[in-house]
Amino acid sequence: MADPRSLFDLTGKVACITGASSGLGRRAAIALSSAGARVVSVARRADPLQSLSAEIGANAAHVAADVADRANLGALSDAICEPFGSPDILIHAAGVNTRQPADEVTAEGWDQTLALNLSTPFFLSQALVPAMKDKGWGRIVNFASLQTTRAFPGGIAYGASKAGVGQLTRAMAEAWSPFGITANAIGPGFFPTELTQAVFDDAALTDRNAAQTCIGRNGHLEDMDGPLLFLCSQASAYVTGQVLMVDGGFTAK
Ligand SMILES: NC(=O)c1ccc[n+]([C@@H]2O[C@H](COP(=O)([O-])OP(=O)(O)OC[C@H]3O[C@@H](n4cnc5c(N)ncnc54)[C@H](OP(=O)(O)O)[C@@H]3O)[C@@H](O)[C@H]2O)c1
């Protein structure tokens, strides 16, 4: 039997991570590269991608692009495959939360949210899955949310998109797991990032969120490392179609 520690080794794997200029996506790029993967980071802002690649070193490349631009999908896929070949691992961390209350949701806010949070993980996966099928191995990790199953104020578009991500994950597994590709989602609790700055700027709300967890605190970026490595590696070979809540037990009580 192989050393079980090797189950988490990503040497020889290529990972593409969207939303890597910030927050959880950036952390994912660092964690996967530490485990041996070559990483291609994608987001719109070139400067933070450049500094991320510099921090990781020779095993990093980046593509500055709007991943929600469906017309550019072919060129984006080509650019992602250019530095190291087609990805074995695809992490969809790009996301937006407009926080528009239900009565104030605009068509633009709704469409932007659904396009980036729900449609992009599907269409970018659809573009990159054929190469995973050829290899007989692939890992797709979507980003779900507490709002995959819970309603929060100002979260109607975001929650609808993240509930969709839950079902998208199951449907991806149904479609692609027969070809050696697993599809799972991470459901974060509250982690301090650009996305949640408005939440963490409110000390009382931050404390209430921490108190709602079983562990008694909000997330630290490094809390994502183990769950991500599990879902991106051989360790999770028989796990697919699941939403793994990494929320300190927020949804357990
Ligand atoms: N933080 C939390 O507590 C939390 C909780 C639940 C779920 N999540 C989910 O986790 C994922 C990561 O969130 P985060 O907290 O790390 O947020 P974040 O720090 O705001 O990062 C979002 C990332 O998405 C990128 N992005 C946004 N629009 C894009 C576009 N059109 N094309 C390409 N990239 C785009 C941003 O980069 P550019 O601006 O450079 O494009 C940024 O890198 C999201 O799906 C979020 O919904 C987070």
Ligand as a Chemical Component Dictionary entry (heavy atoms), coordinates in Angstrom:
data_LIG
# 
_chem_comp.id                   LIG 
_chem_comp.type                 NON-POLYMER 
_chem_comp.pdbx_formal_charge   0 
_chem_comp.three_letter_code    LIG 
# 
loop_
_chem_comp_atom.comp_id 
_chem_comp_atom.atom_id 
_chem_comp_atom.alt_atom_id 
_chem_comp_atom.type_symbol 
_chem_comp_atom.charge 
_chem_comp_atom.model_Cartn_x 
_chem_comp_atom.model_Cartn_y 
_chem_comp_atom.model_Cartn_z 
_chem_comp_atom.pdbx_ordinal 
LIG N1  N1  N 0  -15.058 34.915 2.482   1  
LIG C1  C1  C 0  -16.077 34.219 2.915   2  
LIG O1  O1  O 0  -16.384 34.242 4.111   3  
LIG C2  C2  C 0  -16.900 33.381 1.974   4  
LIG C3  C3  C 0  -18.011 32.724 2.499   5  
LIG C4  C4  C 0  -18.774 31.924 1.659   6  
LIG C5  C5  C 0  -18.423 31.778 0.335   7  
LIG N2  N2  N 1  -17.343 32.439 -0.161  8  
LIG C6  C6  C 0  -17.030 32.247 -1.578  9  
LIG O2  O2  O 0  -15.660 31.965 -1.734  10 
LIG C7  C7  C 0  -15.223 32.455 -2.994  11 
LIG C8  C8  C 0  -14.023 33.346 -2.758  12 
LIG O3  O3  O 0  -14.443 34.472 -2.021  13 
LIG P1  P1  P 0  -13.461 35.442 -1.232  14 
LIG O4  O4  O 0  -14.083 35.659 0.072   15 
LIG O5  O5  O -1 -12.081 34.964 -1.339  16 
LIG O6  O6  O 0  -13.704 36.784 -2.072  17 
LIG P2  P2  P 0  -12.715 37.935 -2.575  18 
LIG O7  O7  O 0  -11.555 38.098 -1.652  19 
LIG O8  O8  O 0  -13.591 39.100 -2.858  20 
LIG O9  O9  O 0  -12.181 37.345 -3.941  21 
LIG C9  C9  C 0  -13.005 37.241 -5.061  22 
LIG C10 C10 C 0  -12.119 36.979 -6.242  23 
LIG O10 O10 O 0  -12.932 36.889 -7.423  24 
LIG C11 C11 C 0  -12.285 37.616 -8.451  25 
LIG N3  N3  N 0  -13.266 38.044 -9.432  26 
LIG C12 C12 C 0  -14.389 38.759 -9.212  27 
LIG N4  N4  N 0  -15.034 38.979 -10.368 28 
LIG C13 C13 C 0  -14.299 38.370 -11.346 29 
LIG C14 C14 C 0  -14.424 38.234 -12.754 30 
LIG N5  N5  N 0  -15.482 38.752 -13.401 31 
LIG N6  N6  N 0  -13.475 37.566 -13.431 32 
LIG C15 C15 C 0  -12.405 37.049 -12.782 33 
LIG N7  N7  N 0  -12.243 37.111 -11.455 34 
LIG C16 C16 C 0  -13.173 37.779 -10.746 35 
LIG C17 C17 C 0  -11.620 38.779 -7.714  36 
LIG O11 O11 O 0  -10.524 39.278 -8.453  37 
LIG P3  P3  P 0  -10.544 40.556 -9.415  38 
LIG O12 O12 O 0  -11.309 41.628 -8.724  39 
LIG O13 O13 O 0  -9.075  40.834 -9.562  40 
LIG O14 O14 O 0  -11.150 40.093 -10.690 41 
LIG C18 C18 C 0  -11.091 38.063 -6.485  42 
LIG O15 O15 O 0  -9.851  37.451 -6.766  43 
LIG C19 C19 C 0  -16.423 33.176 -3.608  44 
LIG O16 O16 O 0  -17.083 32.323 -4.494  45 
LIG C20 C20 C 0  -17.313 33.459 -2.414  46 
LIG O17 O17 O 0  -18.651 33.567 -2.796  47 
LIG C21 C21 C 0  -16.574 33.244 0.624   48 
# 
loop_
_chem_comp_bond.comp_id 
_chem_comp_bond.atom_id_1 
_chem_comp_bond.atom_id_2 
_chem_comp_bond.value_order 
_chem_comp_bond.pdbx_ordinal 
LIG N1  C1  SING 1  
LIG C1  O1  DOUB 2  
LIG C1  C2  SING 3  
LIG C2  C3  SING 4  
LIG C2  C21 DOUB 5  
LIG C3  C4  DOUB 6  
LIG C4  C5  SING 7  
LIG C5  N2  DOUB 8  
LIG N2  C6  SING 9  
LIG N2  C21 SING 10 
LIG C6  O2  SING 11 
LIG C6  C20 SING 12 
LIG O2  C7  SING 13 
LIG C7  C8  SING 14 
LIG C7  C19 SING 15 
LIG C8  O3  SING 16 
LIG O3  P1  SING 17 
LIG P1  O4  DOUB 18 
LIG P1  O5  SING 19 
LIG P1  O6  SING 20 
LIG O6  P2  SING 21 
LIG P2  O7  DOUB 22 
LIG P2  O8  SING 23 
LIG P2  O9  SING 24 
LIG O9  C9  SING 25 
LIG C9  C10 SING 26 
LIG C10 O10 SING 27 
LIG C10 C18 SING 28 
LIG O10 C11 SING 29 
LIG C11 N3  SING 30 
LIG C11 C17 SING 31 
LIG N3  C12 SING 32 
LIG N3  C16 SING 33 
LIG C12 N4  DOUB 34 
LIG N4  C13 SING 35 
LIG C13 C14 SING 36 
LIG C13 C16 DOUB 37 
LIG C14 N5  SING 38 
LIG C14 N6  DOUB 39 
LIG N6  C15 SING 40 
LIG C15 N7  DOUB 41 
LIG N7  C16 SING 42 
LIG C17 O11 SING 43 
LIG C17 C18 SING 44 
LIG O11 P3  SING 45 
LIG P3  O12 DOUB 46 
LIG P3  O13 SING 47 
LIG P3  O14 SING 48 
LIG C18 O15 SING 49 
LIG C19 O16 SING 50 
LIG C19 C20 SING 51 
LIG C20 O17 SING 52 
# 
